[in-house]
């Protein structure tokens, strides 16, 4: 599958790119991507972090990062990503109305992805995206193993992929496919994040494994991968995301935020040295 792939072109100014992916929607991939980006910044304030949302059909980054509006142009006619919580963000959601559906066929989606990576049509002209100097660019992928995933993997050098899944068997089946896809296109898989791993009753503190117990750990053993960490099913994570104040930013001392901070440490530990 790697034969005949297009030549990869680095994104100017970006040292390392980490993609956050899942085989299935609804497993908390975007929440993980947002909090991973914030955790990378929180763990090392000397690092510059960017967040790229390539989920063309259902962009979540604008709401989760409390951002809206068109990107501005610099004096050199480059488009600047929107900035919040210290993270530079770019998303198709900045370029279309929040409630407007993106009804595009495959070729149009591929063209949009290429432009999100390198240049965007704004006010009738194509403008390159000015990421500045980034140590890490976290890419929030759409769910699945289709055209978008292949296009991103083939167009830019990716330092590593993080696969997000719940412990549920039906989600793990698709996570397995996602990990294998990245391997086929020579993208290192850094490990799995087991999301919604356990629910603890806020009153009696009883723990319930709503989606099953340790499914991602069993899959990780099958794939000879590591589990980067477990994220609980917790109301605070959902509420923080919905109001655009991700938990790593708004509740950094909480157990839930610390889980993301630990995952960021594991991600950095597994990345190859930047070239």
C-alpha positions, 0 to 999 in steps of 0.5 A, a space after each residue: 500500500 505504501 508503494 506509489 504514495 505521493 511525496 510527503 511535504 512537511 508543514 512549514 514551521 511544524 516540528 512534529 505532527 501527532 494525529 488523534 484518530 478512532 475507528 468509530 465516531 462517538 468515542 471521545 476522539 475530539 475531546 481527547 485531541 483538545 485536551 491532549 493539545 492543552 496537556 502538551 502545553 501544560 506539561 512544558 510551557 516552552 513548547 508551542 502547540 497547534 490543533 488542526 481539525 480535519 473532520 470536514 463533516 463534523 468539526 468540533 474544535 471551534 466549540 470545544 476551544 470556544 472559537 468562532 469567526 474567520 481567520 485573519 490575514 497577516 501583512 504577508 497575506 498568510 492566514 493566521 490560525 485562531 488562538 485560545 488557551 495558548 493553542 493555535 487552531 485551524 478548522 473547517 468550522 471557522 469557514 462555514 456556518 455552524 449549522 450548515 452541513 458540508 455536503 461534498 463528494 470525495 474529491 471535494 473533501 480531498 481538496 479541502 483537506 489539502 487546503 486545510 493543511 497548506 492553503 485555504 480559500 478565503 475572500 476569493 483567494 487562496 492563502 497559505 496557513 501561517 502556523 508560525 513555529 510549532 513544536 507539536 501539531 495535534 490533528 483531530 481526524 474524522 472517525 473511520 479509515 477512509 479518504 481523509 485519513 489516507 490523504 492526511 497520512 500520505 501528504 504530510 509526515 506524521 510523527 505518530 498516531 494515537 488511537 482512541 476507543 472505548 472498552 466496548 467490543 464494537 468500538 474496539 473492532 474499528 479501533 483495530 482497523 484504524 491502527 492497522 491502516 496507519 501501519 499500512 501507510 507507515 505511520 507509527 502508532 504510539 498507543 491507545 487511549 481507553 476512553 470512558 473506561 469507568 463511571 464512578 457514582 458521585 454519591 456512593 462512589 461505586 464504580 461501573 464499567 458501562 462499556 466493559 472493562 479493559 477492552 483496549 488493554 486486550 486490543 493493545 496486547 493483540 496489536 503489540 501496542 501500549 495503552 497510553 492511559 485511561 480516561 473515566 466517563 465523567 460529567 465534568 469532562 463533558 460539561 467542560 467541553 460543551 462550554 468551550 473550557 476543556 478540563 485540562 484548562 478549566 480544572 487542571 488539578 482534577 483527576 480527570 485533567 491529570 489523566 490527560 496530562 499523564 497521557 501527554 507525557 506518554 505521547 512525548 516519550 514515544 515520539 521520535 526525536 524531531 528532525 
